[in-house]
Amino acid sequence: MSEHVIIIGASHAAAQTCVSLRQGGYAGDITVIGDEAVPPYHRPPLSKDFLSGQKSLDDILIRPIEAYAEANIDLRLGVRVEAINRAETTIHTDDGETLAYTKLVLTTGARIRRLPIDGEDLDDVYYLRDTTDVMAIKEKAKTAKTAVIIGGGYIGLETAASLRKQGLDVTVLEAMPRILQRVTAPIMSEFCKRVHNEEGVQIIDNVLASAIEINGKEMKVVTSCHQSFAADMVIIGIGVIPNIELAQTAGLTIGDGIKVNEYCQTSDLDIYAAGDVTWHYNPIYKTHLRLESVPNATEQGKVIASHINGVPKPYHSLPWFWSDQFDLKLQIAGLSTGYDRVVVRGDNLSGRSFAAYYFKDDKFIAVDAVNAPRDFMFGKQALSKGKALNADVLLDANSDLKAAYKHG
Ligand SMILES: Cc1cc2nc3c(=O)[nH]c(=O)nc-3n(C[C@H](O)[C@H](O)[C@H](O)COP(=O)(O)OP(=O)(O)OC[C@H]3O[C@@H](n4cnc5c(N)ncnc54)[C@H](O)[C@@H]3O)c2cc1C
């Protein structure tokens, strides 16, 4: 049988894997199968520039559609893979085809987590994961005056900012004591809440949406404390669930996602996985992680391509992420979980530019930078290269960043 890499899910990781395969000299067949109708696109702009109308669908494509054919990549859209047969090394699609692979790559990503309350399926209630979701939100936002967003994570806050910029009255309801609780330290939560308030977004923490009700044309979100919030549209952003089912049914090892080794191989060494769906070991933090970020999806795509091309390069990447809200560019490198000291440079209390450096047992572990690209790059480099930083030097806002390197 001739060499054939099949990639399931026309995603960020897929777009990277197939191109890196060709760039690395792979001459066999490549098929990418995705159930969305659109070629692989950048998802981050969905809640940012695409929602606020500054970018079109063409602008957010990872590559123009012709680029796949030019690289001899068979891109099949609107097709869902229903099963993997590992014994026969085949996959089966919902349009009735069975295709044989020599290597299989799972980049099935994640899907939205639904909120199990009455009314979450009403017409003007939306979730936000793909272009179809955002087209519907954009259409409704043209006439809506009020929006309630359930969930104060990054996607909820970015959506709040985009809708507010379009003139809507926006309220964010967060179930936890603070927004962004799952992903960042209190300092960032407090900062983001202040900026959203200054921009006219109302953020209410510690409040549990318990139903969405409609009475004629009046819709409202009701909370467990019997408060109610009128809304022309409701957007729910309460996280995602990794699409592990294909792998699970095929008998692959699953943790908090599909378990992969440092070459992104699953428990079947001819089957790889990349992106939001993977549960992988991070050598920098010495722990297993499932990351929902573009840098992780693209890095893992590169790791798979080099392994298939016979030039194995283990995954050794620092987790990093960004978010855009109003005039804020948030850039985050590393994981701040478990920190015991934070050093702030800049003005997080009344300004809009600062960096927070996190330390654990005197070891530098993460940086959050807001409109502070130099701090982000400096922190990211130090973490990637394993360089130690001196917190006391950083504390002096007038010190040069490089002076914070610990020597010896
Ligand atoms: C609104 C939004 C904003 C974001 N902002 C940021 C940001 O600012 N920075 C950042 O780093 N990350 C951001 N992310 C996260 C980032 O987009 C994801 O981490 C990234 O898209 C993950 O890519 P992936 O390759 O894992 O797969 P995904 O992008 O999840 O794509 C997986 C694809 O596989 C398809 N699929 C699943 N099962 C099958 C099957 N059986 N057959 C065929 N196709 C299948 C899915 O429909 C989907 O098209 C954002 C995400 C969203 C939704």
The ligand as a Gaussian input file, in Angstrom:
#p B3LYP/6-31G(d) Opt

LIG

0 1
 C      -13.965000      32.158000      19.854000
 C      -12.614000      31.578000      20.110000
 C      -11.556000      32.428000      20.399000
 C      -10.291000      31.894000      20.657000
 N       -9.258000      32.747000      20.920000
 C       -8.011000      32.250000      21.075000
 C       -6.903000      33.121000      21.257000
 O       -7.043000      34.339000      21.324000
 N       -5.663000      32.567000      21.349000
 C       -5.463000      31.219000      21.271000
 O       -4.319000      30.760000      21.355000
 N       -6.503000      30.369000      21.129000
 C       -7.773000      30.857000      21.011000
 N       -8.826000      30.005000      20.843000
 C       -8.579000      28.553000      20.905000
 C       -8.086000      28.046000      19.571000
 O       -8.903000      28.500000      18.543000
 C       -8.045000      26.530000      19.610000
 O       -7.093000      26.174000      20.572000
 C       -7.661000      25.956000      18.263000
 O       -8.631000      26.251000      17.312000
 C       -7.486000      24.458000      18.380000
 O       -7.284000      23.919000      17.143000
 P       -7.428000      22.365000      16.894000
 O       -6.523000      22.087000      15.769000
 O       -7.250000      21.598000      18.130000
 O       -8.923000      22.090000      16.449000
 P      -10.279000      22.923000      16.262000
 O       -9.976000      24.322000      15.859000
 O      -11.124000      22.674000      17.449000
 O      -10.905000      22.164000      15.039000
 C      -11.271000      20.802000      15.074000
 C      -12.081000      20.505000      13.829000
 O      -12.329000      19.093000      13.742000
 C      -13.669000      18.890000      13.326000
 N      -14.057000      17.524000      13.676000
 C      -14.246000      17.011000      14.919000
 N      -14.595000      15.698000      14.836000
 C      -14.628000      15.381000      13.513000
 C      -14.925000      14.188000      12.794000
 N      -15.252000      13.077000      13.416000
 N      -14.885000      14.227000      11.447000
 C      -14.540000      15.365000      10.804000
 N      -14.258000      16.527000      11.422000
 C      -14.292000      16.528000      12.777000
 C      -14.395000      19.991000      14.113000
 O      -15.691000      20.248000      13.625000
 C      -13.452000      21.175000      13.858000
 O      -13.691000      21.766000      12.628000
 C      -10.094000      30.492000      20.602000
 C      -11.176000      29.637000      20.315000
 C      -12.420000      30.171000      20.073000
 C      -13.584000      29.259000      19.759000

